Amino acid sequence: MFKQILKNRNILSILLAIWIFIIILIINHFDFLYTFDKKVQRLIIVNKIDVSNDIVVIEIDDKTLEDWTLWRFPFNRKYYWPIVDYLKREWAAVTAFDMIFTEKSNPDSDKIFSDSIKNAKNVIIWSYIANSKDQSKNNKLKSYFKKSIFNDYLLSTWFVSPIINKKNWVVYSIFPFAKLGEWNIYDHLSIAILKEYYKYIYNNTIEVYDNKYDKNYFYLTENKKIPFSREWSHEILINYIDRTENSYLKFRTFSFIDIYKDALLKEKSLAFDFKDKIVIIWTSAKGIKDIFYTPNGSEPWVYTHTNMINTVLKNNYIVYFNKNIEYLLLLLLIILSVYFNLSRSGYILFLSNITIAIVFLIIFPILVVFFSKTIINFPIELLVWLILSLAVSNTVKYLIENKNKVKLNKALSEYVSVDVAKEILSWEWKINLDWENKKIAIFFSDIEWFTSISEQFSPEELVWFLREYLSDMSDVIMDEKWFINKYEWDAIMALWWVFWEDNNKSYSICLSAIKQQNLLKELNKEWSKRGFSEIKARIGMHLWNAIIWNIWSEWRKMEFTALWDSVNLASRLEWVNKFYGTYICASEDIYLIEKDNFEFRYLDKIKVKWKEIPIKIYELLWIKWEVSAEQLEIKKLFEKATELYLAREFIKARTIFRKLIKMWDSAWKMYLDMCDIYIKSPPWDDWSGIATMSWK
């Protein structure tokens, strides 16, 4: 039965989709992607908001504390009454204190302050919930409402704090009210301010529906309601002004000391009209202000309230899209993605994934955000679920349909390169027994004086040595995804990359050469312990077009290889190392591409055997940022000497080449010999300095 299910694509798609959906629900339960969702939601909110001119903040700031007029904070409460009176004279709609006045202080000062509140009739002051142990209920904490001592004179009270998200400590929303006991209901500060503001604006002609709500809305007045972010959540999202992009968007603020001095003088030096404004007084000085994390970064406590008030005044709310519908659509996404990804057709795979991505990652979010004026609950999950569906379906397809292919690949790899075997067995690649002309990187390596060295070995030692040497060198090549074309005794011919295009051909050939030389140093340490002579390998590298083809006798023998002048040139560059005392010789084509990644030095301009066109050759020294200061000094001297040599300054050039002998450089020998020859017998007038290689 299980095998039948695996063969039925429809049933398998549904089962896999349900399994993926369950995994995603578990991931969502632990909110691994919650913070990322919030950042994306912030970016895609279409109903951006600006600042209402009806909100004013008076700050007890550093300027106020530095003035010393009011002595030190907390101030004597008698200093608040001029502010309250001043704002009442200026016809402010509501004056709210984001401060605590729950304990008695100087009786005379409290009396002055309470009288000013009573006369103003538009003041709101902070109250809060405290906790105590109730002995009758097994010492459980019991909450109670701690009122302001001026409660009898206030317009209203509040105590509900913003909702601090426990996952990332950011304030995204508020609860509009809280219950203490069965009947005592208290508003959030912003809600209390808004209720009194609308009562003031409408002159108490519209009844306020205190704390009335349905599953979708919270009512401020009979006609003014605020949508909850989700059904039955009783949570209202704050639409923050985007201060990161629009720094000019900020609420109007004044220093407490400036308002205080105007109030005492009973004259208006500040060119601002407080009429019908909501005024919030709070502490913003260092050490006495409260900070919250918001989508705009860390901001003072009061700005969560001002942004909430601003959201309502601008009638610009944020509401989530229906979560159940979104889950249903995402399940559909998974089913479609899994179904089409189980297909063997490459065209169906490509077209289906492009279509699904466009529908769910572009069209669906646009419809939700721009037409329904809501925000998506799981924007990141849309992408993650699509990727997960793709990964799971392709993994299952591989496990079910590729068993025989894996077995065949393993068997075929015993006879040809693993890379060739994989390419032959791939769905897209068609075996071409003809030929192809394409640019590849060609690599030749050979052990220096190996014929002489091999005479020191017994047959058993020779086989052991070659096995270890070729195995380690081949591992370096294949780790860089090269194709080893052939072994010729101690020599290795490798190609990069003959089956498909890769822009890193030249980088990989240089890196492989350096890795081989590094590894050879380590191997020599081990071999020296066994009494073997030091082994050195010469490497030649070239990048150019070659003919890629299969040399074959049908049904008998086939060899995949590369031919043409570029292959011969790479082989000769390996041989050229012998005459310059170098170990990695690269063509100019490689140098021009990789000169910013690796350190090269110019060696010479030569004509190889049977070629009339000269080429420039370079020694690969090391990785650019790892080359030693000593190597750089040798390079500098050598290149200076070659410049003198080409300028026919043979005596000066010889002096530098002799200096390089003492620095253990090996590329001096041929140049020094030629300097001696040309000093005695100067070259002909049209001499260009090109060296002609008559060997190989």
C-alpha positions in Angstrom: 0.0 0.0 0.0 2.8 2.4 0.9 4.5 1.8 -2.5 1.2 2.5 -4.2 0.9 5.8 -2.4 4.4 6.7 -3.5 3.5 6.0 -7.1 0.3 8.1 -6.9 1.4 11.7 -7.5 -1.9 13.3 -6.4 -2.1 11.5 -3.0 1.6 11.9 -2.4 1.3 15.7 -3.1 -1.5 16.1 -0.5 0.3 14.0 2.1 3.5 15.9 1.7 1.7 19.2 1.7 -0.1 18.3 5.0 3.2 17.2 6.5 5.0 20.4 5.5 2.0 22.5 6.8 2.2 20.8 10.2 5.9 21.5 10.4 5.3 25.1 9.6 2.5 25.4 12.2 5.0 24.1 14.7 7.6 26.6 13.6 5.0 29.4 13.8 4.1 28.3 17.3 7.6 29.0 18.5 7.7 32.3 16.5 11.1 31.7 14.9 10.3 34.1 12.1 8.2 36.6 14.1 10.8 39.5 14.1 11.4 39.2 10.4 7.6 39.2 9.8 7.3 42.4 11.7 10.1 44.1 9.7 8.5 43.1 6.4 5.0 44.2 7.6 6.4 47.5 8.5 7.8 47.9 4.9 4.6 46.9 3.1 2.1 49.0 5.1 0.4 51.0 2.3 -1.4 53.4 4.5 1.6 55.5 5.6 0.8 58.2 8.1 1.8 61.8 8.7 1.7 63.9 11.9 -1.4 65.5 13.3 -1.1 69.2 14.2 -3.5 68.6 17.2 -0.9 66.8 19.3 1.6 68.7 21.4 4.2 67.4 23.9 5.7 69.5 26.7 8.9 67.9 27.9 10.6 68.3 31.3 13.9 68.1 29.5 17.6 68.8 30.2 17.0 72.4 29.5 14.3 72.6 32.2 16.6 70.9 34.8 19.6 73.1 33.9 17.6 76.3 34.5 17.4 75.9 38.3 14.2 78.0 38.4 12.2 75.0 39.5 15.1 73.7 41.7 15.4 70.0 41.1 13.2 67.1 40.0 10.7 65.9 41.2 9.4 69.5 41.4 7.3 71.0 44.1 3.7 70.5 42.8 3.0 74.2 43.1 5.1 74.6 39.9 2.6 72.7 37.8 -0.5 75.0 38.4 0.8 77.8 36.1 1.1 75.3 33.3 -2.4 74.0 33.9 -3.8 77.5 34.0 -1.9 78.7 31.0 -3.2 75.8 28.8 -6.7 76.4 30.0 -6.5 80.0 29.0 -5.1 79.0 25.7 -8.1 76.7 25.2 -6.2 73.4 25.0 -8.7 70.6 24.6 -7.0 68.1 26.9 -4.0 68.3 29.3 -2.5 64.9 30.2 0.3 64.3 32.7 2.4 61.2 31.9 3.6 61.3 35.5 2.8 59.7 38.9 1.1 61.7 41.7 0.0 58.9 44.0 1.7 60.1 47.2 1.0 63.2 49.3 3.7 65.9 49.5 3.6 69.5 50.8 -0.1 70.1 51.7 -0.1 73.7 50.5 1.5 72.7 47.2 -1.0 69.8 46.7 -3.8 72.2 47.4 -2.6 74.7 44.8 -2.2 72.0 42.2 -5.6 70.3 43.0 -7.4 73.7 42.7 -5.8 74.4 39.3 -6.9 70.9 38.1 -10.4 71.5 39.4 -10.7 74.9 37.7 -9.3 73.6 34.4 -11.6 70.6 34.1 -9.6 69.1 31.3 -6.7 67.3 33.1 -5.8 63.6 33.0 -3.3 62.1 35.4 -1.6 58.8 35.6 -2.8 56.0 37.9 -1.6 52.4 38.0 -2.1 48.8 39.2 -0.2 47.7 42.3 0.1 44.2 43.6 -0.3 42.9 47.2 -0.5 39.5 48.8 -4.0 38.4 49.7 -3.7 36.0 52.7 -7.2 34.6 52.0 -6.1 33.3 48.6 -3.0 31.3 49.4 -0.6 34.3 49.2 -1.4 34.9 45.5 -0.8 38.4 44.1 -3.8 40.5 44.0 -4.0 43.5 41.8 -5.6 46.8 42.8 -5.9 50.2 41.2 -3.8 52.9 42.9 -5.4 56.3 42.2 -3.9 59.7 42.0 -4.4 61.8 45.1 -6.0 64.3 42.8 -8.5 61.8 41.5 -11.6 63.7 42.6 -10.7 66.7 40.5 -9.6 64.9 37.3 -11.4 64.7 34.0 -10.5 61.0 33.9 -7.7 58.5 35.0 -5.8 55.8 33.2 -3.2 53.2 33.9 -2.9 50.6 31.0 0.7 50.4 29.6 1.5 49.6 26.0 1.8 46.0 25.1 5.5 45.1 25.2 6.0 42.1 22.8 7.8 39.4 24.7 9.5 38.0 21.6 11.5 41.2 20.7 10.4 43.7 23.3 9.0 46.1 20.7 5.7 48.0 21.3 3.4 47.4 18.3 0.0 47.8 19.9 -2.1 48.6 22.9 -5.1 47.1 24.7 -7.7 50.0 24.8 -8.8 49.1 28.4 -8.3 46.7 31.2 -10.7 45.3 33.8 -10.0 45.3 37.5 -12.6 43.1 39.1 -15.9 42.6 37.4 -17.1 46.2 37.0 -14.0 48.4 37.2 -12.8 49.2 33.7 -9.9 51.6 33.0 -8.8 53.0 29.8 -5.4 53.2 28.2 -4.0 56.8 28.4 -4.4 57.3 24.7 -8.0 56.1 24.8 -8.8 58.3 27.8 -7.3 61.3 26.0 -9.2 60.6 22.8 -12.5 60.1 24.6 -12.2 63.4 26.3 -10.9 65.1 23.2 -14.0 64.0 21.2 -16.3 65.1 24.0 -14.6 68.5 23.9 -14.8 68.8 20.1 -18.4 67.7 19.9 -19.3 69.7 23.0 -20.6 66.6 24.8 -23.5 66.3 22.3 -22.5 62.7 21.4 -22.8 60.1 24.0 -19.5 58.2 24.7 -19.9 54.5 24.6 -17.5 53.7 27.5 -15.6 50.5 26.7 -18.2 49.3 24.3 -16.8 46.9 21.7 -17.8 44.2 19.3 -15.6 41.5 17.8 -14.2 44.0 15.2 -14.3 47.5 16.8 -13.8 49.5 19.9 -16.1 52.5 20.3 -14.9 55.9 21.4 -18.2 57.6 20.6 -21.4 56.4 19.0 -20.0 57.2 15.6 -16.2 57.0 16.2 -14.8 53.5 16.4 -11.4 51.9 16.2 -10.8 48.6 14.5 -9.1 45.8 16.4 -6.1 44.3 14.6 -7.8 40.8 14.6 -11.2 39.5 15.5 -11.6 39.1 19.2 -8.0 40.1 20.0 -9.0 43.4 21.6 -5.6 44.7 20.4 -5.2 47.9 18.4 -2.1 48.3 16.2 -0.2 51.6 16.4 0.5 53.1 12.9 3.8 54.7 13.7 5.0 57.7 11.7 8.1 56.6 9.7 10.7 58.8 11.4 13.6 56.7 9.8 12.7 57.9 6.3 11.0 61.2 7.1 12.9 62.8 9.9 10.9 66.0 9.5 7.8 64.1 10.6 7.8 64.6 14.3 5.3 65.9 16.9 5.4 69.5 18.0 7.3 69.7 21.3 8.1 72.5 23.9 10.4 72.7 26.9 8.5 72.8 30.2 10.6 75.7 31.4 9.6 77.9 28.4 5.9 77.3 28.9 6.3 77.8 32.7 7.9 81.2 32.2 5.3 82.3 29.7 2.6 81.2 32.2 4.1 83.2 35.0 4.4 86.3 32.9 0.9 85.8 31.5 2.2 86.7 28.1 2.6 84.7 25.0 6.2 84.7 23.7 5.8 81.4 22.0 4.3 81.8 18.5 2.0 78.8 18.8 -1.8 78.4 19.2 -2.7 75.7 21.7 -6.4 76.0 21.0 -8.2 72.6 20.6 -4.9 70.8 21.0 -4.1 67.6 23.0 -1.2 68.4 25.3 0.9 65.7 27.0 3.4 66.6 29.8 6.1 64.1 30.5 9.8 63.8 31.6 12.4 63.5 28.8 15.6 64.5 30.7 18.4 61.9 31.0 18.0 59.5 33.9 14.3 60.2 34.4 12.7 59.2 31.1 11.3 55.8 30.2 12.4 54.3 26.8 10.5 51.7 24.7 11.5 49.8 21.6 9.3 50.7 18.6 9.5 49.9 14.9 11.4 53.2 14.6 14.0 52.0 17.1 14.2 53.0 20.8 11.8 55.9 21.6 10.5 57.6 24.8 7.4 56.1 26.4 5.2 59.1 25.5 5.7 58.6 21.8 3.8 55.3 21.9 0.9 57.3 23.2 1.2 60.1 20.7 1.5 57.7 17.8 -1.6 55.8 19.0 -3.5 59.1 19.3 -2.2 60.2 15.9 -3.4 56.9 14.4 -7.0 57.7 15.5 -6.9 61.4 14.6 -5.7 60.6 11.1 -8.2 57.7 10.9 -5.3 55.6 9.4 -5.5 52.1 11.0 -3.6 48.9 10.5 -5.5 45.6 10.5 -4.3 42.1 9.8 -5.7 40.0 6.9 -7.9 37.1 8.0 -5.5 34.5 9.4 -7.7 31.5 8.6 -8.0 32.5 5.0 -4.3 33.1 4.8 -3.6 29.7 6.2 -5.9 28.1 3.7 -4.2 29.9 0.8 -0.8 28.9 2.1 -1.9 25.3 2.2 -3.0 25.6 -1.4 0.4 27.1 -2.2 2.2 24.1 -0.7 0.0 21.5 -2.5 0.5 23.2 -5.9 4.2 23.6 -5.3 4.7 20.0 -4.2 2.6 18.6 -7.0 4.4 20.4 -9.8 7.8 19.8 -8.3 7.2 16.1 -8.4 7.1 16.4 -12.2 10.1 15.1 -14.2 9.7 17.8 -16.9 12.2 20.6 -16.5 9.8 23.0 -18.4 6.9 22.2 -16.0 9.2 22.7 -13.0 10.5 26.1 -14.2 7.1 27.5 -15.4 5.1 26.2 -12.4 7.6 27.6 -9.8 7.8 31.0 -11.6 3.9 31.1 -11.8 3.5 30.1 -8.1 6.1 32.6 -7.0 4.5 35.4 -8.9 1.0 34.6 -7.7 1.8 34.1 -4.0 4.8 36.4 -3.5 3.6 39.4 -5.7 0.0 39.3 -6.7 -1.4 38.0 -3.4 0.4 40.6 -1.2 -0.6 43.4 -3.6 -4.2 42.4 -3.5 -4.2 42.2 0.3 -2.2 45.4 1.0 -3.6 47.7 -1.7 -7.1 46.5 -2.1 -8.2 45.2 1.3 -6.0 47.8 3.2 -4.8 45.1 5.5 -1.4 43.5 6.1 -0.3 39.9 5.7 0.2 37.9 8.9 3.0 35.7 7.5 5.0 37.6 4.8 8.3 35.8 5.4 6.5 32.4 5.7 5.2 32.8 2.2 8.8 32.6 0.9 10.0 30.1 3.4 7.1 27.7 2.8 7.6 27.9 -0.9 11.3 27.1 -0.5 10.5 24.3 2.0 7.9 22.8 -0.4 10.5 22.9 -3.2 13.2 21.3 -1.0 10.9 18.5 0.4 9.3 17.6 -2.9 12.6 17.4 -4.8 14.1 15.4 -1.9 11.3 12.9 -2.1 11.5 12.8 -5.9 15.2 12.1 -5.6 14.7 9.3 -3.1 11.9 7.6 -5.0 12.9 8.0 -8.6 16.7 8.1 -8.5 17.6 4.9 -6.8 18.6 3.2 -10.0 20.3 6.3 -11.2 22.4 6.4 -8.1 23.4 2.8 -8.5 24.4 3.3 -12.2 26.3 6.5 -11.3 28.3 4.6 -8.7 29.1 1.8 -11.2 30.0 4.2 -14.0 32.2 6.3 -11.7 34.6 3.3 -11.3 35.5 3.7 -15.0 35.3 7.4 -15.8 35.5 10.7 -13.8 32.7 11.2 -11.3 31.9 14.6 -12.9 31.6 12.9 -16.3 29.4 10.2 -14.9 27.1 12.7 -13.3 26.8 14.7 -16.5 26.1 11.6 -18.6 23.3 10.6 -16.2 21.8 14.1 -15.9 18.4 14.6 -17.5 19.5 17.6 -19.6 22.9 16.6 -21.0 23.0 14.8 -24.3 26.0 12.7 -24.9 27.9 14.2 -27.8 30.3 11.8 -29.6 31.4 14.4 -32.1 33.3 17.5 -31.0 32.9 21.0 -29.5 35.1 24.1 -29.5 35.0 26.0 -26.2 37.2 28.0 -23.8 38.7 25.9 -21.0 41.5 26.1 -18.5 44.3 23.5 -19.1 46.7 22.3 -16.4 49.9 20.2 -16.7 52.1 19.1 -13.8 55.3 17.0 -13.8 57.8 16.0 -11.2 61.2 17.7 -11.7 64.0 15.2 -12.7 61.6 12.2 -12.0 63.6 9.8 -14.2 66.7 10.3 -12.1 64.7 10.2 -8.8 62.8 7.0 -9.8 66.1 5.1 -10.2 66.6 5.5 -6.4 63.4 3.5 -5.7 62.8 -0.2 -5.7 59.8 -1.2 -7.8 57.6 -1.6 -4.7 58.7 1.9 -3.4 58.1 3.5 -6.8 54.5 2.1 -6.9 53.9 3.2 -3.3 55.3 6.7 -4.0 53.4 7.3 -7.2 50.2 6.1 -5.6 50.6 8.5 -2.7 51.7 11.4 -4.8 49.1 11.1 -7.5 46.3 10.4 -5.0 47.1 13.6 -3.0 47.6 15.8 -6.0 44.5 14.4 -7.6 42.4 15.2 -4.5 43.4 18.8 -4.8 42.3 18.9 -8.4 39.0 17.1 -7.9 38.2 19.2 -4.8 38.2 22.2 -7.1 35.9 20.2 -9.4 38.4 19.6 -12.1 38.4 16.8 -14.6 41.6 14.8 -14.6 42.0 13.9 -18.3 44.9 11.6 -17.9 48.0 10.4 -16.0 51.3 9.9 -17.9 53.6 8.3 -15.4 54.2 11.1 -12.9 52.5 13.8 -15.0 48.9 15.0 -14.6 46.7 16.6 -17.3 43.5 18.3 -16.0 40.8 20.4 -17.6 38.5 23.1 -16.1 35.6 23.0 -17.0 34.7 21.2 -20.1 31.0 20.3 -19.6 29.4 23.6 -18.8 30.3 27.3 -18.4 32.0 28.5 -15.3 33.4 32.0 -14.8 35.8 30.8 -12.1 38.0 28.7 -14.4 41.1 30.9 -14.1 40.7 31.4 -10.4 40.4 27.7 -9.7 43.4 26.8 -11.8 45.6 29.2 -9.9 44.3 28.2 -6.5 44.8 24.5 -7.3 48.4 25.1 -8.3 49.2 26.9 -5.1 47.4 24.2 -3.0 49.5 21.5 -4.7 52.7 23.3 -4.0 51.7 23.8 -0.4 50.7 20.1 0.0 54.0 19.0 -1.6 55.9 20.8 1.1 54.1 18.9 3.7 54.6 15.6 1.9 58.3 16.2 1.6 58.6 16.5 5.3 57.1 13.0 5.7 59.1 11.6 2.8 62.4 13.0 4.2 61.8 10.9 7.4 61.9 7.8 5.1 65.1 8.9 3.4 63.6 10.2 0.2 65.0 13.1 -1.8 63.0 16.4 -2.0 60.4 16.2 -4.7 59.5 19.3 -6.7 56.7 19.6 -9.3 56.5 22.0 -12.2 53.1 23.3 -13.3 52.0 24.9 -16.6 48.7 26.7 -17.0 46.8 28.2 -19.9 43.3 29.5 -20.6 42.0 29.4 -24.2 39.8 27.6 -26.7 40.3 23.9 -27.2 38.5 21.1 -29.1 36.6 18.9 -26.6 35.7 15.5 -28.0 35.6 11.7 -27.6 38.3 9.7 -29.2 36.6 6.3 -29.7 36.2 3.0 -31.3 32.5 2.3 -31.3 31.5 -0.3 -28.7 35.2 -1.0 -27.9 37.0 2.0 -26.3 36.3 5.7 -25.7 38.5 8.5 -24.3 37.2 11.9 -23.4 39.9 14.6 -24.0 40.9 18.0 -25.3 43.1 18.8 -28.2 44.5 21.8 -30.1 47.3 24.4 -29.8 46.1 25.6 -26.4 46.7 22.2 -24.9 50.2 22.0 -26.4 51.0 25.4 -25.1 50.0 24.5 -21.5 52.2 21.4 -21.7 55.1 23.6 -23.0 54.7 26.1 -20.2 55.2 23.3 -17.7 58.5 22.5 -19.5 59.5 26.2 -19.7 59.7 26.3 -15.8 63.0 24.3 -16.2 64.8 27.2 -17.9 63.6 29.9 -15.5 64.0 27.9 -12.3 60.3 28.4 -11.5 57.5 26.0 -10.6 54.3 27.6 -11.7 54.2 29.2 -15.1 51.0 30.8 -16.4 50.1 32.3 -19.7 49.2 36.0 -20.1 45.5 35.1 -20.5 45.4 33.8 -17.0 47.5 36.7 -15.6 45.2 39.3 -17.1 42.1 37.8 -15.4 43.6 36.9 -12.0 46.2 39.7 -11.4 44.0 41.2 -8.7 43.6 37.9 -6.8 47.1 36.5 -7.1 50.6 37.8 -7.2 52.4 37.2 -10.5 55.8 38.3 -11.8 56.6 38.8 -15.5 59.2 36.3 -16.7 59.7 36.8 -20.4 58.3 37.0 -23.9 58.9 33.8 -25.7 58.3 31.8 -28.9 57.5 28.2 -28.2 58.6 25.5 -30.7 56.7 25.6 -34.0 55.0 28.9 -33.1 55.8 32.3 -34.7 53.6 34.4 -32.5 55.4 35.3 -29.2 53.6 35.1 -25.9 54.2 36.7 -22.5 54.7 34.3 -19.6 54.4 34.9 -15.8 55.3 33.1 -12.6 52.4 32.6 -10.2 54.0 33.6 -6.8 51.1 33.3 -4.3 47.7 34.5 -3.2 47.6 38.3 -3.4 47.0 39.0 0.3 49.3 36.2 1.5 52.5 36.9 -0.5 55.6 37.5 1.7 57.5 40.8 1.8 60.6 38.9 0.6 58.9 37.6 -2.5 57.6 41.1 -3.3 61.2 42.5 -3.0 62.5 39.8 -5.3 59.7 40.5 -7.8 60.5 44.2 -7.7 64.3 43.6 -8.3 63.7 41.0 -11.0 61.2 43.2 -13.0 63.7 46.1 -12.7 66.4 43.9 -14.0 64.3 42.7 -17.0 63.5 46.3 -17.9 67.2 47.1 -18.0 67.8 43.9 -20.0 65.2 44.9 -22.6 66.6 48.4 -22.7 70.0 46.9 -23.6 71.5 48.0 -20.2 73.1 44.6 -19.8 75.8 45.5 -17.3 73.3 47.2 -14.9 70.8 44.3 -15.4 73.6 41.7 -14.6 74.4 43.6 -11.4 70.8 43.1 -10.2 70.6 39.5 -11.4 73.7 38.7 -9.3 72.1 40.3 -6.3 69.1 38.0 -6.8 71.4 35.0 -6.6 72.1 36.0 -2.9 68.4 36.2 -2.3 67.9 32.6 -3.4 65.9 33.6 -6.5 66.1 31.0 -9.3 64.8 32.9 -12.3 68.1 34.8 -12.7 70.2 32.1 -14.4 69.0 32.3 -18.0 69.0 36.1 -18.0 72.5 36.3 -16.4 73.9 34.0 -19.1 72.3 36.1 -21.8 73.7 39.3 -20.2 77.2 37.8 -20.3 76.7 36.9 -24.0 75.3 40.3 -25.0 77.9 42.3 -23.1 80.6 40.6 -25.2 78.5 40.5 -28.5 75.7 43.1 -28.5 72.5 41.9 -30.2 71.4 43.1 -33.6 69.7 46.5 -34.1 66.1 45.2 -34.3 66.5 42.8 -31.3 63.3 42.6 -29.3 64.3 40.5 -26.4 62.0 37.6 -27.4 63.4 34.2 -26.3 62.9 31.4 -28.8 62.4 27.9 -27.2 63.7 25.3 -29.6 62.9 22.4 -27.2 59.7 20.4 -27.0 
